Amino acid sequence: ADNLSEALKKLKITSTESTADSLEGCLDCLLQALAQNNMETSEKIQKSGVLQVFASLLTPQSSCTAKVANIIAEVARNEFMRNPCVDAGLIPPLVQLLNCKDQEVLLQTGRALGNICYDSHEGRNAVDHAGGAHIVVDHLRSLCSKTDPASEKLLTVFCGMLMNYSNENDTLQSQLINMGVIPTLVKLLGIHCQNAALTEMCLVAFGNLAELESSKEQFAYTNIAEELVKLFKKQIEHDKKEMIFEVLAPLAENDVIKLQLVEAGLVECLLEIVQKTVDSDKEDDIAELKTASDLMVLLLLGDESMQKLFEGGKGSVFQRVLSWIPSNSHQLQLAGALAIANFARNDGNCIHMVDNGIVQKLMDLLDRHVEDGNVTVQHAALSALRNLAIPVVNKAKMLSAGVAEAVLKFLRSEMPPVQFKLLGTLRMLIDAQAEAAEQLGKNVKLVERLVEWCEAKDHAGVMGESNRLLSALIRHSKSKDVIRTIVQSGGIKHLVTMATSEHVIMQNEALVALALIAALELVTAEKDLENAQLVQILHRLLSDDRSAPEIKYNSMVLICALIGSEPLQKEVQSMAFLEVVSKLRSHENKTVAQQASLTEQRLAVES
């Protein structure tokens, strides 16, 4: 400790005129003390005011420069020393040293700047201000192809410095991307894949940058996919695989890179991991299984990558994913169902899958999750069934396979995501299927649950889908029994409210359903239509210039049907509908104009 105090005093007094030798001795003493107790020594260095002296010692000509930079690197390992290093004016001379040719000076300077930047806003700002990042990126470019140990060590330090400089800082990450650091780092990874430390630095740097959208476009122009898959195949340790996964996941959000990863053989690696880890209960294996299967699902979100892996339903990948559905692992069941939902994104794929028995597999899976089931698996399996039900030719096949009954088992669910998918699946299934719509529409339990969900104010999706299904049951069945069931369950007011929705498609579906109610069961529904103020709402829709042409048309059709009821006719007469309708005779849409003439005649006759 005495030696240290002595050295600090000496440095302070004599730094200006002392000989290189006596300086060296003082610096060695500091380094030795730091090696023994970094924190305590750093505190003493800070208190002594020697940091300011270091700024004048950081000159390219001095033989002590590397040692001074090394001391700064060591003290900056402590968080409390980073701001004092910036305040002592050390950043500009350190950045200047990046221009020198001496490898040891470059190495220690890179370390010092990297440590000062670590988690330090002030450190990063000062390096940015002094233009340090640009010089380091240029170094990476010029050293990139050198594979001697000294160059690789320098490359590792510089990569680390850029990582600390830009970590979790979008502005500085964008700056590095604009400097073109990505192609350089990808090239580095390819050339130095044997060097574990450098590879690791590259991966962490990629992980930093890959979150930014602008970076993904740049990555797509490199052979990153190929390099990462090549590296991945070599890994045995869980931690190393995890590091690569952390880069792959954000990159795989880009559709171009998805396809590149598929072409580079990532899928085969993922399937192999699944096979190796599926029966294991080791924590690392469970984590790997989840990451690999999640990534697999992500790759299927791209249209091209998905179609490439589907291979007309004959693809080995598609077959392997199918085998996940009956698995005992919830994670694989989930990934399998999500994968099917992703494959089911065009009619051709959907038709092929339904013809090849996928529906039964999904219903068996749902069956395993009816009582206290796994909500994410329920949601995924219902998503897959909903997508499969979109092509017209699949609907009848799925209905006769018992999909509606399988889905209705989840009516008791209290989970909004499951409710939402359940409603969507039923709505897809009954589209233009009169018999099924009638059967479901007479199911009192279902209709009562729909009416209840129409009031789910906290869950707009569930509320919207419930309204749409109520309307669909009427529109596709055109059945008096269905209308009676809906009236008795209190559903009319919700259809009237739906006519005021901000979505034209929903408004229209409501008006068509209400017109069918008025045509088929006006007496039964009369009271509810009156209480829900339907006539006033229709007046508003016809008077509003912003209403779409089809809304105006269907509102007038509905008015003509409503005047068959005495109380509703009185309301229509009291509200000066003739005036509004006669204006619409000159509407630019011919169908609207024609309907306005017809409606005007009907209203005139009735008045």
Secondary structure, 3 states (H helix, E strand, C coil): CHHHHHHHHHHHHHCCCCCHHHHHHHHHHHHHHHHHCHHHHHHHHHHHCHHHHHHHHCCCCCCCHHHHHHHHHHHCCCHHHHHHHHHCCCHHHHHHHCCCCCHHHHHHHHHHHHHHHCCCHHHHHHHHHHCHHHHHHHHHHHHCCCCCHHHHHHHHHHHHHHHHHHCCCHHHHHHHHHCCHHHHHHHHHHHCCCCHHHHHHHHHHHHHHCCCHHHHHHHHCCCHHHHHHHHHHHCCCHHHHHHHHHHHHHHCCCHHHHHHHHHCCHHHHHHHHHHHHCCCCCHHHHHHHHHHHHHHHHHCCCHHHHHHHHHHHCCHHHHHHHCCCCCCCHHHHHHHHHHHHHHCCCHHHHHHHHHCCHHHHHHHHHHCCCCCCCHHHHHHHHHHHHHHCCCHHHHHHHHHCCHHHHHHCCCCCCCHHHHHHHHHHHHHHHCCCHHHHHHHHCCHHHHHHHHHHCCCCCCHHHHHHHHHHHHHHHHHHCCHHHHHHHHHCCCHHHHHHHCCCCCHHHHHHHHHHHHHHHHHCHHHHHHHHHHCCHHHHHHHHHHCCCCCHHHHHHHHHHHHHHCCCHHHHHHHHHCCHHHHHHHHHHCCCHHHHHHHHHHHHHHHHHC
